[in-house]
């Protein structure tokens, strides 16, 4: 009789512990899940093509990914080319193509010329991204 009570008690404890572990597993997202599902807000503009506006993107999105999404959504032309060892260069946005009047596309993050390519810069919440079409040596 005592062994049946002991076995029954152990079984109840195991069921309760298993239920608790299961709910913890289901309800607690991993850090990777949290990062991938989080949305951030940035400001985005393209000189002479698209006025400044708020854009909500998934955490981990690059400037180039945002530019591609905006092109698809807003319908402006986007041309890019990949260079081995250098990454992807934006060659045309809208009707403005690199080399026209010695001007090229540059992007700025929070008012400063970006230090890395658009395919490498991961957006941060609150960033202001602006694409400008100018000669490389123009001071802005």
MONOR-V187749 format. One record per residue. PSI is psi in radians with two decimals (NA if undefined). Layout:
# MONOR-V187749
PSI + PSI
This chain:
# MONOR-V187749
-0.78 + -0.63 + -0.61 + -0.72 + -0.76 + -0.80 + -0.73 + -0.74 + -0.76 + -0.67 + -0.77 + -0.77 + -0.75 + -0.71 + -0.77 + -0.81 + -0.73 + -0.72 + -0.73 + -0.82 + -0.71 + -0.79 + -0.61 + -0.72 + -0.75 + -0.72 + -0.28 + 1.79 + 2.61 + 2.81 + -0.63 + -0.71 + -0.72 + -0.79 + -0.75 + -0.42 + -0.12 + 2.44 + 2.42 + 2.80 + 2.33 + 2.92 + 2.39 + 2.36 + 2.65 + 2.06 + 2.24 + 0.13 + -0.82 + 2.12 + 2.80 + 2.38 + 2.82 + 2.47 + 2.29 + 2.22 + 2.83 + 2.49 + 2.45 + -0.05 + 2.43 + 2.90 + -0.72 + -0.71 + -0.70 + -0.77 + -0.77 + -0.77 + -0.75 + -0.70 + -0.79 + -0.72 + -0.74 + -0.27 + 0.37 + 2.71 + 2.43 + 2.16 + 2.42 + 2.81 + 2.41 + 2.32 + 2.19 + 2.24 + -0.21 + -0.53 + -2.73 + 2.30 + 2.28 + 2.11 + -0.42 + 2.40 + 2.21 + -2.33 + 0.11 + 1.95 + 2.40 + 2.45 + -0.31 + 2.14 + 0.57 + 0.46 + 2.62 + 2.78 + 2.32 + 2.57 + 2.62 + 2.48 + 2.05 + 0.72 + -0.02 + 2.46 + 2.28 + 2.45 + -0.19 + 2.91 + 2.76 + -0.42 + -0.14 + -0.38 + 2.08 + 2.18 + 2.50 + 2.58 + 2.28 + -0.11 + 2.53 + 1.99 + 2.24 + 2.23 + 2.29 + 2.53 + 1.84 + 2.94 + 2.53 + -0.50 + 0.06 + 2.31 + 2.31 + NA
